[in-house]
Amino acid sequence: MSTLQIVGWVLGGLVAVYLLSRIVREPGASVIGIGKALLFGVIGLFLLNLAGQYIQLHIPINPVTALLAGFLGVPGLAALIVIQLWILA
């Protein structure tokens, strides 16, 4: 294992510990934040599917796609469209 890989694992571990400590410290705020992202993602995907039916574009609404669209917003929706059109098609 190279030095760069070890540094990456250590930094990733520190980020994971930091995020877990925030969740343990304020679990209500974390759940509310995830819930808001999920709700906005579902609404965004619904509107995208509603508009996309005219060009035969359908992105399935599931927790992974909804959270991606919710956390990333419009760039997340664009990424899902690119994945649907160029990678999965």
Short mmCIF file of the C-alpha atoms (twelve columns), coordinates in Angstrom:
data_MODEL
# 
_entry.id   MODEL 
# 
loop_
_atom_site.group_PDB 
_atom_site.id 
_atom_site.type_symbol 
_atom_site.label_atom_id 
_atom_site.label_alt_id 
_atom_site.label_comp_id 
_atom_site.label_asym_id 
_atom_site.label_seq_id 
_atom_site.Cartn_x 
_atom_site.Cartn_y 
_atom_site.Cartn_z 
_atom_site.pdbx_PDB_model_num 
ATOM 1  C CA . MET A 1  0.000   0.000  0.000   1 
ATOM 2  C CA . SER A 2  1.442   3.319  -1.009  1 
ATOM 3  C CA . THR A 3  1.812   6.358  1.219   1 
ATOM 4  C CA . LEU A 4  -0.873  8.221  -0.713  1 
ATOM 5  C CA . GLN A 5  -3.367  5.416  -0.107  1 
ATOM 6  C CA . ILE A 6  -2.582  5.384  3.609   1 
ATOM 7  C CA . VAL A 7  -3.064  9.158  3.811   1 
ATOM 8  C CA . GLY A 8  -6.391  8.792  1.969   1 
ATOM 9  C CA . TRP A 9  -7.600  6.100  4.374   1 
ATOM 10 C CA . VAL A 10 -6.572  8.159  7.403   1 
ATOM 11 C CA . LEU A 11 -8.312  11.291 6.093   1 
ATOM 12 C CA . GLY A 12 -11.411 9.278  5.191   1 
ATOM 13 C CA . GLY A 13 -11.466 7.782  8.676   1 
ATOM 14 C CA . LEU A 14 -11.168 11.205 10.287  1 
ATOM 15 C CA . VAL A 15 -14.039 12.531 8.184   1 
ATOM 16 C CA . ALA A 16 -16.162 9.494  9.116   1 
ATOM 17 C CA . VAL A 17 -15.433 9.984  12.837  1 
ATOM 18 C CA . TYR A 18 -16.307 13.680 12.551  1 
ATOM 19 C CA . LEU A 19 -19.604 12.948 10.804  1 
ATOM 20 C CA . LEU A 20 -20.522 10.248 13.300  1 
ATOM 21 C CA . SER A 21 -19.769 12.576 16.199  1 
ATOM 22 C CA . ARG A 22 -22.082 15.210 14.706  1 
ATOM 23 C CA . ILE A 23 -24.854 12.634 14.308  1 
ATOM 24 C CA . VAL A 24 -24.430 11.412 17.901  1 
ATOM 25 C CA . ARG A 25 -24.262 14.965 19.272  1 
ATOM 26 C CA . GLU A 26 -27.352 16.221 17.418  1 
ATOM 27 C CA . PRO A 27 -29.355 13.239 16.126  1 
ATOM 28 C CA . GLY A 28 -32.551 15.230 15.645  1 
ATOM 29 C CA . ALA A 29 -30.904 17.789 13.394  1 
ATOM 30 C CA . SER A 30 -29.333 15.037 11.285  1 
ATOM 31 C CA . VAL A 31 -32.614 13.206 10.831  1 
ATOM 32 C CA . ILE A 32 -34.428 16.433 9.947   1 
ATOM 33 C CA . GLY A 33 -31.704 17.356 7.421   1 
ATOM 34 C CA . ILE A 34 -31.867 13.953 5.752   1 
ATOM 35 C CA . GLY A 35 -35.672 14.099 5.747   1 
ATOM 36 C CA . LYS A 36 -35.681 17.516 4.079   1 
ATOM 37 C CA . ALA A 37 -33.209 16.344 1.436   1 
ATOM 38 C CA . LEU A 38 -35.309 13.251 0.800   1 
ATOM 39 C CA . LEU A 39 -38.500 15.304 0.449   1 
ATOM 40 C CA . PHE A 40 -36.928 17.837 -1.933  1 
ATOM 41 C CA . GLY A 41 -35.389 15.000 -3.935  1 
ATOM 42 C CA . VAL A 42 -38.715 13.218 -4.345  1 
ATOM 43 C CA . ILE A 43 -40.404 16.467 -5.418  1 
ATOM 44 C CA . GLY A 44 -37.593 17.231 -7.885  1 
ATOM 45 C CA . LEU A 45 -37.683 13.732 -9.365  1 
ATOM 46 C CA . PHE A 46 -41.467 13.833 -9.641  1 
ATOM 47 C CA . LEU A 47 -41.335 17.129 -11.531 1 
ATOM 48 C CA . LEU A 48 -38.510 15.835 -13.726 1 
ATOM 49 C CA . ASN A 49 -40.492 12.688 -14.568 1 
ATOM 50 C CA . LEU A 50 -43.590 14.776 -15.222 1 
ATOM 51 C CA . ALA A 51 -41.713 16.984 -17.699 1 
ATOM 52 C CA . GLY A 52 -39.664 14.086 -19.053 1 
ATOM 53 C CA . GLN A 53 -42.640 12.025 -20.146 1 
ATOM 54 C CA . TYR A 54 -42.751 14.058 -23.348 1 
ATOM 55 C CA . ILE A 55 -39.235 12.943 -24.323 1 
ATOM 56 C CA . GLN A 56 -39.463 9.420  -22.832 1 
ATOM 57 C CA . LEU A 57 -37.198 10.221 -19.875 1 
ATOM 58 C CA . HIS A 58 -37.978 8.408  -16.640 1 
ATOM 59 C CA . ILE A 59 -35.774 8.315  -13.544 1 
ATOM 60 C CA . PRO A 60 -37.005 5.867  -10.896 1 
ATOM 61 C CA . ILE A 61 -37.857 7.396  -7.534  1 
ATOM 62 C CA . ASN A 62 -36.109 5.419  -4.803  1 
ATOM 63 C CA . PRO A 63 -34.198 6.450  -1.662  1 
ATOM 64 C CA . VAL A 64 -30.819 6.589  -3.412  1 
ATOM 65 C CA . THR A 65 -31.929 8.774  -6.317  1 
ATOM 66 C CA . ALA A 66 -34.083 10.956 -4.051  1 
ATOM 67 C CA . LEU A 67 -31.220 11.585 -1.613  1 
ATOM 68 C CA . LEU A 68 -28.809 12.299 -4.466  1 
ATOM 69 C CA . ALA A 69 -31.216 14.791 -6.014  1 
ATOM 70 C CA . GLY A 70 -32.042 16.278 -2.612  1 
ATOM 71 C CA . PHE A 71 -28.483 16.767 -1.399  1 
ATOM 72 C CA . LEU A 72 -27.029 17.933 -4.717  1 
ATOM 73 C CA . GLY A 73 -30.047 19.787 -6.099  1 
ATOM 74 C CA . VAL A 74 -30.070 20.625 -9.804  1 
ATOM 75 C CA . PRO A 75 -26.556 19.218 -10.440 1 
ATOM 76 C CA . GLY A 76 -27.736 15.952 -8.869  1 
ATOM 77 C CA . LEU A 77 -30.719 15.832 -11.198 1 
ATOM 78 C CA . ALA A 78 -28.429 16.565 -14.135 1 
ATOM 79 C CA . ALA A 79 -26.121 13.738 -13.045 1 
ATOM 80 C CA . LEU A 80 -29.063 11.344 -12.849 1 
ATOM 81 C CA . ILE A 81 -30.163 12.371 -16.351 1 
ATOM 82 C CA . VAL A 82 -26.641 11.808 -17.711 1 
ATOM 83 C CA . ILE A 83 -26.458 8.409  -16.027 1 
ATOM 84 C CA . GLN A 84 -29.863 7.445  -17.398 1 
ATOM 85 C CA . LEU A 85 -29.200 8.597  -20.964 1 
ATOM 86 C CA . TRP A 86 -25.563 7.668  -21.533 1 
ATOM 87 C CA . ILE A 87 -24.646 4.948  -19.101 1 
ATOM 88 C CA . LEU A 88 -27.822 2.913  -18.676 1 
ATOM 89 C CA . ALA A 89 -29.259 3.334  -22.165 1 
# 
